[in-house]
Amino acid sequence: LTLSSSCSSSGGAMPRWIQSQPQGRPRQSCEGHTASVVERTLYILFGKHEDENGNVFCPPLTMLDTDTMMLCTPVLEQANARQRMTPSDREGHSAAVIEDRIYIFGGTWTDLEDITIYLNDLHILSTSSKPPTWSRPPRTPSNPPPMEREGHTAVVIGRSMVIFGGTWVDEDDASRYLNDVHCLDTGRNWWSRPDTLGTPPIEREGHSACAVGRSMLVFGGAGLDVEERSINLADLFILNTDTWTWQQPQLGSDVLPQERRYHTASVCDSKMYVFGGQYYESTADLHFECDNIVSCLDVENMSWETLNMSWETLSRIEGQAPLRRACHAAGVVGKNVYIVGGRYWDISEDDYIFMNDIQLLDTSPCSSFAPDWRAYFNNPHLSDIELRVDGREIPAHRVVLAARCEHFSRMLMSGMKEAESGFVEISGVRHEVFMSLLEYLYTDVVDFAPELALDLLIAADRFGIERLKSECVRSIEASLSTSSVCCVFSIADQQCAHELKQVCLHFITSNFPDVIRTNEFNSELSRDLLNEVHFAMANRHYPDKEARLERAVAAPAERTATARMRQLSLRGGSSPSGSTATPSERPSRGRAAGLPRSSPPSP
């Protein structure tokens, strides 16, 4: 495989997700569209949108200026006003960019009579004219185009567009997959079908194809096995367009991506980034599932790496990953991969959910600080201190502990015996909880199961790691329930987690009829917390008394101080102001100091 001169090693740079916020009128959510890049503008073309009433239509062209992140929908013109040049509605087509022109070929559409039409027409969008203009090359009887299809791919080699694969449905309504190769010479608008050598990929659709130098890389898709059953694929083939020879490269790693179809593949430098797609899952609804995993192929040594945020042994992508999806589109601007729209199956809705978001994967070199330190986490290499938790020994490094945690810094730098012995016994915390805390100290990120969040919050509070406490609070908020909220409310009060405490209080008051029926409501909550719940409920029912209730919540501490001062004055024979306290001013024996004389109205 020969790389073009613009391809260079990125030095092991780690990509990161960036939450883009385009301005302007957003495009309708859709699937089966394409995203083509001319200079630094993204052209989002065709696709299928379905509204809440089940009506299906094709959204118009949308343009995204990636410098200003501004969206617009231009009014297109036709090069020949006498003829209809604008392509008909479609999805599953291909798009290829040559200079300032976008070549659209094929696709499919289901008309109002529920008849699916497969297309093999060719259209050209000229982006140099303002607004962009559609044209259609004349057909030559002696040079017919490839047969109708959808789910195929198109790449650009020189000034030619190379089409591969796809599918169509025959007269018996049976899917027919293709693995033919066609080439369009855009200078002459002339189709040819080269005779390829080597063993070609099996027939397929929904695959991806990328151009690297003068070679085409084909990955994945859907095809048929020997028993004519539909299968998803994860194989990789290379077509050398100088010799038109197929080959299946010897991969340099044992890590293989998940079989998939309807994904995207984008090349930046010498890396091919595969995102999303649909794969077979026997336990899922409809027996398929979508993902949001990024797999990266280093095309120089032909080795895969799965950049999955949940795999501890592999590299991680920074930032919040987009929602899982398939049938989306992708375009590359510089070192950024733009992911556009797509759809996934939602079990609760029992329907497809279409998307119109634009996500950004930045592949430019970034800090490798976290991955570098992760290599030393729970690693005896160069370790100089040993931690023992639950009877299990954990190797660690003093410099990391002292730099990242004030608790350990004081321990190791104040002459305590642990600093001299190189051994620290840590009690009162489970091993798996402490390992999550220690991982955070080394990497500044941590993936923990929701059921660990409360214990991790307590541990983070004990060791004074505030940011980890915030991460735990967010996780706990997302999993609150009527049966767990009282326990969380009580722990939040003990740990002085004010934000979490307010969230729990709001949850309790919003779901009070259900929460009050739980055993935890009376067993987990102290008298003070019950009072807070009662005040909050009263405030919901009597909002005009908000100021009085706020004063009532703050009053216990004030009354406690006043009662103490009165007791001291009684012992000394006078009040602080010099007057004698009357019996009516003394604390009532039938009421605990600091509690209101009467409870607010029961909700």
C-alpha positions in Angstrom: 0.0 0.0 0.0 1.5 3.3 -1.1 0.6 6.4 0.9 0.2 9.8 -0.7 2.6 12.5 0.2 0.1 14.2 2.4 -0.1 11.1 4.7 2.2 11.1 7.6 2.3 9.4 11.0 0.5 11.2 13.7 2.9 10.0 16.3 0.4 8.0 18.3 -1.9 11.1 18.9 -5.1 10.4 20.7 -8.3 11.8 19.1 -10.9 13.5 21.2 -14.6 14.3 20.8 -15.6 18.0 20.8 -19.3 19.0 21.3 -20.0 21.3 18.3 -22.7 23.9 18.4 -23.7 24.9 14.8 -25.5 28.1 14.4 -28.4 28.7 12.1 -31.5 26.6 11.2 -30.7 22.9 11.8 -31.4 20.3 9.2 -34.2 17.8 9.7 -33.0 14.6 11.4 -32.4 11.9 8.8 -30.6 8.8 7.7 -28.9 7.6 4.5 -27.5 11.1 3.6 -24.0 12.0 2.5 -21.6 14.6 3.8 -19.1 16.0 1.2 -16.3 18.5 1.8 -15.4 21.2 -0.7 -12.6 23.4 0.7 -13.8 23.9 4.3 -17.6 23.6 3.7 -19.6 20.5 4.4 -22.4 19.7 1.9 -25.1 17.5 3.5 -27.2 15.9 0.7 -30.4 14.0 0.5 -31.4 11.3 3.0 -34.7 10.2 4.6 -36.6 12.1 7.3 -39.7 10.7 9.0 -41.9 13.0 11.1 -44.1 12.1 14.1 -47.0 11.2 11.8 -45.0 8.7 9.8 -44.6 11.0 6.8 -41.4 10.5 4.9 -39.6 13.2 2.9 -36.1 14.1 1.8 -34.5 17.2 3.4 -33.0 19.9 1.1 -29.3 20.5 0.8 -27.7 22.0 3.9 -24.3 23.6 4.0 -22.0 24.0 7.1 -19.2 26.5 7.1 -16.8 24.7 9.4 -14.9 28.0 10.1 -17.9 29.8 11.5 -20.0 26.7 12.3 -22.9 28.4 10.5 -25.6 26.3 8.8 -27.6 27.5 5.7 -30.0 26.0 3.2 -29.4 27.6 -0.2 -31.9 27.9 -3.0 -30.4 25.8 -5.9 -30.5 26.7 -9.5 -30.4 24.4 -12.6 -27.8 24.8 -15.3 -30.5 24.2 -18.0 -33.8 25.7 -17.2 -35.5 23.6 -19.9 -34.6 20.3 -18.4 -35.1 19.0 -14.9 -31.6 18.8 -13.5 -32.3 18.6 -9.8 -32.0 14.9 -8.7 -35.0 13.2 -7.4 -35.3 12.3 -3.7 -33.1 9.5 -2.5 -31.1 7.8 0.3 -28.3 5.3 0.2 -26.6 7.0 -2.7 -22.9 7.9 -3.0 -21.1 11.2 -3.3 -17.6 12.0 -4.5 -15.8 15.3 -4.7 -13.6 16.2 -7.6 -12.3 19.8 -7.4 -15.4 22.0 -6.8 -17.9 19.4 -8.1 -19.9 16.8 -6.1 -20.9 13.7 -8.1 -24.0 12.0 -6.9 -24.8 8.4 -8.1 -27.6 5.9 -7.5 -29.6 5.4 -4.3 -33.1 4.4 -3.6 -36.5 5.9 -2.6 -39.9 4.7 -1.7 -42.7 6.6 -3.4 -46.2 7.5 -2.2 -47.5 4.1 -3.4 -44.9 2.3 -1.2 -43.0 1.2 -4.2 -39.2 1.2 -3.8 -37.3 2.6 -6.7 -33.6 1.8 -7.3 -31.6 4.5 -9.2 -28.5 4.6 -11.3 -28.6 8.2 -12.5 -25.6 10.6 -12.2 -25.9 14.2 -11.1 -23.2 16.9 -10.6 -23.5 19.8 -8.1 -21.2 22.7 -9.0 -20.3 24.5 -5.8 -18.3 27.3 -7.5 -21.4 29.0 -8.7 -23.4 31.0 -6.1 -25.8 29.5 -5.3 -24.7 26.0 -6.2 -26.0 24.6 -9.5 -27.2 21.1 -10.5 -26.3 19.6 -13.9 -26.7 16.1 -15.4 -24.3 14.6 -18.0 -26.1 13.3 -21.0 -26.3 9.5 -21.3 -24.6 7.7 -24.2 -26.4 4.5 -25.4 -23.0 3.0 -26.1 -21.8 3.7 -22.6 -24.5 2.8 -20.1 -24.0 3.4 -16.4 -23.7 0.7 -13.8 -26.9 -1.1 -12.8 -29.3 0.5 -10.2 -28.1 0.1 -6.6 -28.0 1.6 -3.1 -25.7 1.0 -0.1 -22.6 1.2 -2.4 -19.5 3.4 -2.0 -17.6 5.8 -4.2 -14.0 7.0 -3.8 -11.9 9.4 -5.9 -8.6 8.2 -7.5 -7.0 11.0 -9.5 -9.9 12.5 -11.5 -11.9 9.2 -11.6 -14.7 8.1 -9.4 -14.6 4.4 -8.4 -17.9 2.7 -7.5 -18.0 -0.6 -5.5 -20.7 -3.0 -4.4 -24.2 -2.2 -3.2 -27.5 -4.0 -3.4 -30.8 -4.1 -5.3 -34.0 -6.1 -5.1 -35.0 -8.4 -7.9 -38.5 -9.1 -9.3 -39.1 -11.7 -6.6 -38.4 -9.1 -3.9 -35.1 -10.8 -2.9 -32.0 -8.7 -2.0 -29.1 -9.1 -4.4 -25.7 -8.0 -3.2 -23.0 -6.8 -5.6 -19.2 -6.7 -5.6 -18.6 -5.2 -9.0 -16.2 -2.3 -9.7 -17.0 0.6 -12.0 -14.9 3.6 -12.9 -16.1 7.0 -14.2 -13.6 9.2 -16.0 -15.0 12.6 -15.0 -13.0 14.3 -17.8 -14.9 12.5 -20.5 -17.9 11.4 -18.4 -17.2 7.9 -19.5 -18.0 4.7 -17.6 -15.8 1.6 -17.6 -15.7 -1.7 -15.8 -12.1 -2.8 -15.2 -11.2 -6.5 -15.0 -9.9 -7.0 -11.5 -7.3 -9.5 -10.4 -6.9 -11.4 -7.2 -9.7 -12.6 -4.9 -12.4 -9.9 -4.5 -14.5 -9.3 -1.4 -17.8 -11.1 -1.3 -20.9 -9.3 -2.4 -21.9 -6.6 0.1 -23.7 -3.4 0.9 -23.5 -0.9 3.8 -19.7 -1.1 3.8 -17.2 1.7 3.8 -14.5 2.6 1.3 -11.7 5.1 1.6 -9.0 6.3 -0.8 -5.4 6.2 0.4 -3.0 7.2 -2.3 -4.1 5.3 -5.4 -5.6 2.4 -3.4 -9.1 1.8 -2.2 -9.7 0.3 1.3 -13.0 -1.5 1.8 -14.2 -2.5 5.3 -17.1 -4.4 6.7 -20.7 -4.2 5.5 -23.5 -6.8 5.1 -23.5 -9.8 2.9 -24.6 -13.4 2.7 -23.0 -16.6 4.0 -22.8 -19.9 2.2 -26.3 -20.7 3.3 -27.6 -17.4 1.9 -28.2 -15.9 5.4 -27.5 -12.2 6.0 -24.3 -11.6 8.0 -22.3 -8.5 9.1 -18.6 -8.3 8.1 -15.4 -7.0 9.6 -13.0 -7.9 6.8 -10.6 -5.5 5.1 -9.6 -5.5 1.4 -7.4 -3.3 -0.6 -7.8 -2.6 -4.3 -4.7 -1.3 -6.1 -6.1 0.9 -8.9 -2.9 1.0 -10.9 -3.0 -2.8 -11.4 -6.7 -3.3 -10.4 -5.6 -6.1 -8.1 -7.5 -7.1 -4.9 -5.6 -8.2 -1.8 -6.5 -8.9 1.8 -3.7 -7.5 3.9 -2.0 -9.4 6.8 -3.0 -7.5 9.9 -0.4 -6.5 12.4 -2.5 -6.9 15.5 -5.0 -9.3 17.1 -7.5 -6.6 17.9 -10.3 -6.6 15.5 -13.3 -4.3 15.4 -16.9 -5.5 15.7 -18.6 -6.7 12.5 -20.8 -4.0 11.3 -22.8 -2.3 8.5 -24.0 1.3 7.9 -20.9 2.8 9.6 -18.5 5.5 8.4 -14.8 5.4 7.7 -12.6 8.5 7.4 -8.9 8.9 6.7 -6.8 11.5 8.5 -3.0 11.3 8.0 -2.2 7.6 8.1 -5.2 6.6 10.2 -8.6 5.3 9.1 -11.3 6.0 11.8 -14.3 3.8 11.7 -17.3 5.1 13.7 -20.7 3.6 14.7 -22.7 1.2 12.6 -25.1 -1.6 13.2 -24.2 -5.1 14.3 -25.9 -8.4 15.1 -27.0 -8.8 18.8 -29.2 -11.9 19.5 -30.5 -10.4 22.8 -31.4 -7.0 21.4 -34.7 -5.9 20.0 -34.9 -6.8 16.3 -31.6 -8.7 16.9 -29.4 -5.8 16.0 -27.8 -2.9 17.9 -25.9 0.2 17.1 -22.7 1.5 18.8 -20.7 4.6 19.2 -17.2 3.0 19.3 -14.3 4.4 17.3 -11.9 1.8 15.7 -8.7 3.1 14.2 -6.7 1.4 11.5 -3.0 2.4 11.1 -2.7 1.9 7.4 1.1 2.0 7.5 1.4 -1.3 9.5 -2.2 -2.5 9.0 -3.0 -2.8 12.7 -6.4 -2.1 14.4 -6.9 -0.3 17.7 -10.4 0.0 19.3 -10.6 3.4 21.0 -13.4 2.4 23.3 -14.0 4.5 26.4 -15.0 1.4 28.4 -12.0 -0.9 27.7 -9.4 -0.5 30.4 -6.6 -2.2 28.4 -6.9 0.1 25.4 -6.5 3.8 24.7 -9.4 6.1 25.5 -10.9 9.0 23.6 -11.3 12.2 25.5 -14.6 14.0 25.6 -18.2 12.9 25.6 -18.9 10.3 22.9 -21.9 10.9 20.6 -25.0 8.7 20.8 -24.8 5.3 19.2 -26.0 5.3 15.6 -26.0 3.9 12.1 -26.8 5.2 8.6 -25.0 8.5 9.4 -22.5 10.4 7.3 -19.0 11.7 7.8 -16.7 14.3 6.2 -13.1 15.3 6.9 -11.9 18.9 7.2 -8.2 19.1 8.0 -7.7 16.8 11.0 -11.4 16.9 12.1 -14.0 14.3 11.3 -17.5 15.6 11.2 -20.2 13.0 12.1 -23.7 14.0 10.8 -27.1 12.6 11.8 -28.1 8.9 11.6 -30.6 6.8 13.4 -30.9 4.0 16.1 -33.6 1.7 17.3 -35.2 2.8 20.6 -36.8 0.0 22.6 -39.0 2.2 24.7 -40.4 4.1 21.7 -40.5 0.8 19.6 -39.3 2.9 16.7 -36.3 4.4 14.9 -35.0 7.6 16.4 -33.5 9.9 13.7 -30.8 12.5 14.6 -29.7 15.8 13.1 -26.7 16.5 15.4 -23.2 17.3 14.1 -20.4 15.8 16.2 -16.7 16.5 15.8 -13.8 14.0 16.3 -10.5 16.0 16.5 -7.6 13.7 15.5 -4.9 16.3 15.8 -2.1 15.6 18.3 -3.2 16.3 21.9 -1.8 15.7 25.4 -1.0 12.1 26.2 -0.6 12.9 29.9 -3.5 10.6 31.1 -2.6 7.6 28.9 1.1 7.9 29.9 0.3 7.9 33.6 -2.3 5.1 33.2 0.6 2.9 32.2 1.9 3.2 35.8 -1.4 2.7 37.6 -1.3 -0.5 39.6 2.1 -1.2 38.1 5.1 -2.2 40.3 7.5 -0.6 37.8 9.3 2.2 39.6 6.8 2.0 42.5 8.2 3.2 45.8 5.3 2.7 48.2 2.9 -0.1 48.9 -0.8 0.3 49.8 -2.8 -2.4 51.5 -6.5 -2.4 51.2 -8.8 -5.3 52.2 -5.7 -7.4 52.7 -4.5 -6.9 49.1 -1.3 -5.1 48.2 -1.3 -2.2 45.6 1.9 -0.8 44.2 1.9 3.0 44.0 4.2 6.0 43.5 4.7 8.6 46.2 5.0 11.5 43.7 1.5 10.8 42.3 -0.1 10.3 45.7 1.4 13.5 47.1 0.8 15.7 44.1 -2.8 14.6 43.6 -4.2 14.2 47.1 -3.7 16.5 50.1 -4.4 13.6 52.5 -1.5 11.5 51.2 0.7 14.6 50.8 0.4 15.4 54.6 1.0 11.7 55.4 4.2 11.3 53.2 5.7 14.7 53.9 5.2 15.2 57.6 7.5 12.5 58.9 4.8 10.0 59.8 5.8 6.4 60.1 4.2 5.5 56.8 6.6 7.9 55.0 9.6 6.0 56.5 8.3 2.4 56.1 7.0 2.7 52.6 3.9 0.8 53.6 0.4 2.2 54.2 -2.5 0.3 55.6 -5.9 1.7 54.5 -9.0 0.6 56.3 -12.6 1.4 56.0 -12.8 1.3 52.2 -13.4 -1.7 49.9 -10.7 -2.7 47.5 -12.7 -2.0 44.3 -13.7 1.4 45.6 -10.2 2.4 46.4 -8.9 1.1 43.0 -11.4 3.5 41.3 -10.2 6.4 43.5 -6.5 5.5 42.8 -7.2 5.3 39.1 -8.6 8.8 39.2 -5.5 10.1 41.0 -3.3 8.7 38.2 -5.4 9.6 35.2 -7.9 12.3 36.2 -10.6 10.2 34.7 -12.4 7.1 36.0 -15.1 4.7 34.8 -17.1 3.3 37.7 -20.2 1.2 38.0 -23.3 3.2 39.3 -23.5 0.9 42.3 -20.1 2.1 43.4 -20.9 5.8 43.2 -22.1 6.2 46.9 -19.1 4.3 48.3 -16.8 6.2 46.0 -18.4 9.5 47.1 -17.7 8.7 50.8 -14.1 7.7 49.9 -13.5 10.8 47.9 -14.8 12.9 50.8 -12.5 11.1 53.2 -9.4 11.7 51.1 -10.5 15.2 50.1 -10.8 14.8 46.3 -13.4 17.4 45.5 -13.6 16.9 41.7 -14.1 13.1 42.1 -16.9 13.9 44.5 -18.6 15.9 41.8 -18.3 13.1 39.3 -19.9 10.7 41.9 -22.7 13.2 42.5 -23.6 13.3 38.8 -23.6 9.5 38.6 -25.8 9.2 41.7 -28.3 11.8 40.4 -28.8 9.8 37.2 -29.8 6.6 39.1 -32.0 8.0 41.9 -35.2 6.0 42.6 -38.0 6.1 45.2 -36.3 3.2 47.1 -32.8 4.7 47.1 -33.4 8.4 47.4 -33.7 8.5 51.3 -30.5 6.6 51.8 -28.7 8.9 49.3 -30.3 12.0 51.0 -29.0 10.8 54.4 -25.5 10.2 53.1 -25.4 13.5 51.2 -26.2 15.2 54.5 -23.4 13.4 56.3 -20.9 14.1 53.6 -22.0 17.8 53.3 -22.8 17.2 49.6 -25.1 20.2 49.4 -25.8 19.9 45.6 -26.7 16.2 45.9 -28.8 16.9 49.0 -30.9 19.5 47.1 -31.4 17.1 44.2 -32.6 14.4 46.6 -34.9 16.8 48.3 -36.4 17.9 45.0 -36.8 14.2 44.0 -38.5 13.4 47.3 -41.0 16.3 47.1 -41.7 15.6 43.4 -42.4 11.9 44.2 -43.7 12.2 47.8 -46.7 9.9 47.6 -44.4 7.0 46.4 -41.4 7.9 48.6 -43.4 8.1 51.8 -44.7 4.5 51.3 -41.1 3.1 51.4 -39.6 1.6 54.5 -36.5 3.8 54.0 -38.5 7.0 54.5 -38.9 6.4 58.2 -35.8 4.3 58.8 -33.1 6.3 56.9 -34.1 9.9 57.7 -33.2 11.7 60.9 -35.5 14.1 62.6 -33.8 17.1 61.1 -34.0 15.6 57.6 -37.7 14.8 58.0 -38.2 18.4 59.1 -36.5 19.6 55.9 -38.7 17.4 53.8 -41.8 18.7 55.6 -40.7 22.3 55.1 -40.0 21.7 51.4 -43.5 20.0 51.0 -45.2 22.9 52.8 -43.4 25.3 50.5 -44.7 23.5 47.5 -48.3 23.8 48.8 -47.9 27.3 50.3 -45.5 29.2 48.1 -46.6 32.6 49.6 -45.0 31.5 52.9 -41.6 30.8 51.4 -39.8 33.5 53.3 -41.3 32.3 56.6 -40.3 28.7 55.9 -36.8 29.7 54.9 -36.5 31.4 58.3 -37.9 28.4 60.0 -35.3 26.1 58.4 -32.5 28.4 59.6 -34.0 29.0 63.0 -32.9 25.8 64.9 -29.2 26.9 65.1 -30.2 30.3 66.2 -32.6 29.0 68.9 -29.9 26.6 70.2 -27.4 29.5 70.7 -30.1 31.7 72.3 -31.1 28.9 74.7 -27.5 28.3 75.8 -27.1 32.0 76.5 -30.2 32.1 78.5 -29.1 29.1 80.6 -25.8 30.9 81.3 -27.6 34.1 82.3 -29.9 32.2 84.6 -26.9 30.6 86.4 -25.3 34.1 86.7 -28.6 35.7 87.9 -29.0 38.0 84.9 -29.5 37.9 81.2 -26.9 39.2 78.8 -28.8 42.5 78.6 -28.9 42.8 82.4 -32.6 41.8 82.8 -33.9 38.7 84.5 -35.3 36.0 82.3 -38.9 35.3 82.9 -40.3 31.7 82.9 -42.0 32.3 79.5 -38.6 33.1 78.0 -37.0 29.9 79.3 -36.7 26.8 77.0 -39.7 24.5 77.2 -38.9 21.1 78.9 -41.2 19.3 76.5 -39.3 20.4 73.4 -35.7 19.7 72.3 -33.6 22.8 72.0 -33.3 24.0 68.5 -36.7 22.5 67.3 -39.7 24.6 66.4 -42.6 24.9 68.9 -45.0 23.7 66.3 -44.6 21.8 63.1 -45.7 23.3 59.8 -49.0 22.0 58.3 -48.8 18.4 57.2 -48.7 18.2 53.4 
